[in-house]
Amino acid sequence: ATASCSILEDFQVDAGEITLVGPWPLHQARTCVSGQPCEIQALDGYHLGDTDHYLVMDTCATQTAAPLFTGAGMRETTAVDIVSWGQVAHTAAGGIYQLCWCRPLDGSCNLAEKYTVRLGELALRGPAPLRQDRTCVTGQLCRLEGIVGHLLTSLDQVMVLDTCGVSDNTGGFLLRFESHAGPSMDLTEDYT
């Protein structure tokens, strides 16, 4: 009788081994902080290389990277188990993003849709949404209530500036936390 190759027992001859390269497991979770450089260490996988590419995206294998993530979310430098996006601070909104992987077998990791392997999640601590406008009156107590974001803590600080990250003549001022319950926070500053 001739084998039909339709059941497991029909496959009798060992023809060799196959090595599957890439990140593993596919549920690795890492955390970075918005407003600071991001470096991810100890990524696991089989035969990961220093030419592998990593991209931060809302959804892997789509045409766009995460907005406001330095370098459009594409890693700048990497060692076999360290991925860094350089020393520039990321200004993306806090939230959960996808870590996506690409091996440049034919030099084709230049398009976001080539990053088809989701190796896990990147939790970005920070405010979300980024536009949480408030109004205060000069000479009165200012309460900025309900500042929301991802993984915010009572140790986080907010500074009021004309332009974020740029020194100016006003010197800015820090706001102190009055309470913190869950994902929102209340900030108070006395301007009198």
N, C-alpha and C positions, 0 to 999 in steps of 0.2 A: 504494500500500500504506500502511496505517496503522501508525504506530509503536506498539509494545507497551510501551514504557518499561521493558523488561526488560534492556537492555544499555546500556553507557555511550554508545555512538554515538547513541542515541535522544534524548539530552539535548543539544539544539543551541542553545537560546536562553539567553543570559546574563540572569538576572532580577535581579542585584544581588550584593552582598557580605554576608557574615555575619561579625560580629565576636564572637569567643569571649572573654569576659572571665574572669579568675581567675588563680590561681597557675600558673606554668609555669616550669621543668619540675616534674613531680610527684614528684621524688625529692630534694628539698632537705633537707640534714642540718644541724642546729644542735646546740650543746651548752650546757647550763646546769649549775650545781652545786647540789646539795641543801644547804639551809641558807643559801642566798644568794638575793637577788632575781634574777629572770630577765628578760633583754631580748634579743630576737632582731633582728638587723639584716640589711639587704640581701636581703629576700625578693624573689624574681623573679616576674614575671607580667605579664599584659596588663590595663591599665586597673584596677589595684588601687586601692582608695580608702580614705580614712581612716575610713569607716563600716563597712568589712569587719570581720568577727569571726573570731577564731581561738580554738580550744579544744584543750587537751592532753587526749588520751584514750588508753585502751588500744587501742580499735578505733573508727575513725570511724563515724558514723551509728548508734551504739548509744545506749542511754538513760542511760549514766553517763560522767562525766568521770573523769580520773585521780584516785585518792584522795590526799588530803593535798596537792594542788597548790593554791596560793593562789587564791582566787576560784573554786574548783571548776574551775580550769584555763582559765577564760574571761578573755581579755585585758582589762586595765583601760584602757590608753591605747595609741594607735597613731598613727603618721604613715604616710605611704604605704609606706615601706620599713622601718619600725621597729615591732616589737610588744613591748609591755612588760606585765607582770603586776603593776606597782606596786613599791613598795619593801619589801614584806613578804617575808621569807624563805620559801622553799618547803621543806616537810619530807617530801616524797614519797620513797619508796625509790628508790635508784639503779636505772637500767634504761633501756630503749628505749621511748619513748612515741610516739604518732602526733600529728602536727600536722594539725589539721583546720580547714577553712575554710568560711565561710558568708557569702553576700552577702544583706543584709536587704532583698530586693526588696519584700516585703510585711510587713516588720517581724517576721519569724518566726524570728529567730536566738536565741530565748529557750529553746529546747529542744535538748538534746544531740543528739537524732536528726536534727536539721536540718543538722548539720555532716557532709555527705556527701562532701566532697572532701578526700582525703588528699593534702596537699602535700608531705609528707616525714616525717622522724623527728626527734624531740628526744631526744638522749642526755642523761640526767640523771646526772651523776657523783655517787656517794654510796654509802653502805652499803645492802645489800639481802640479806636482809630487814631490816626496821627493828628487830625484836626479836632481838638476838643476846646473850642474857643470859649472864653469867659470874659466878663467885664467887671472891673473894680473901679471904685470912685476914690479919687485922691483925698487923703485925710480921714478915710474911714477904714474900719476893719474889713479886710478882703477875705472872703471865704470862697475857695475853689472846690466845690463839692462834686463828688461823683466822678473823679478822674478814673477812668477804667483802662484796663490793659490785661496782658497775659503774665501771670506769675509775679505780679507786683507785691512788694513787701513793705513793711513799715520802715525798713532801712533805706529804701529808695529816696532820692531827693529830686526836687524840681527847682530849676533856677530860671527866673524870668530875664530874658535878654531880648534886644532888638533882633538879633540874628543868632540862631543856635550855633554854638561852638566858636563864636567870634567875640573877642574882647571889645568892649566899647567904653565910652566915657562915663556911662551911667554906673558901671561896675556890676550891674545886675543885682539880684537879691534872691536868697534861698527862701523857699517856703517850707515850713515845718509841718509834720503830720499831726493832726489832731486826733484822728481815728482811722482805723483800717479794718474793714470787715469785708472779707471776700475779695472780689476782683476790682473793687472801687476804693478810692481813698479821698479823704477830705483834707485840704491844706489851708493853713491860716497864716496871714501876715498882717501885722499892724503897721499901717503907713503913717500914723499920726505922729 
